[in-house]
Amino acid sequence: MQIVRTLVRVAVLFAAMLLVACAKPVAPPASYVGDWRAENVQLAIGAAGDVHYLRVRGSGRTSIDAPIQAFEGDDFIVGFGPFKTRFVVSKPPHREGNVWKMTVDGVELVRGLAPGDTTA
């Protein structure tokens, strides 16, 4: 009987985690959407809230492919269920000349003009 209770608890926990992990991503503000780059950093934020991140430091790599769970101020939280990470945005997206800039986790990222945007 104890084994059955344990299996039921595990199944309920797994189902709850699956529901949380499958939650719909949060759509980002339009100014966040696009391909952001810096030396050794790539951050792609999709209009539907999908994030693809790659950072290379020496021989190490950090890679994240996950949906945006929430925005807290300018920061955004990315992940699945309880497995998440915060991207700290110290300078939100802003235009400087013909490029957009944003500082995330202490790194200044640059994005070119959005498609169809011809004004500087």
Secondary structure, 3 states (H helix, E strand, C coil): CHHHHHHHHHHHHHHHHHHHHCCCCCCCCHHHCEEEEECCEEEEECCCCEEEEEEEECCEEEEEEEEEEEEECCEEEEEECCEEEEECEEEEEEEECCEEEEEECCEEEEECCCCCCCCC
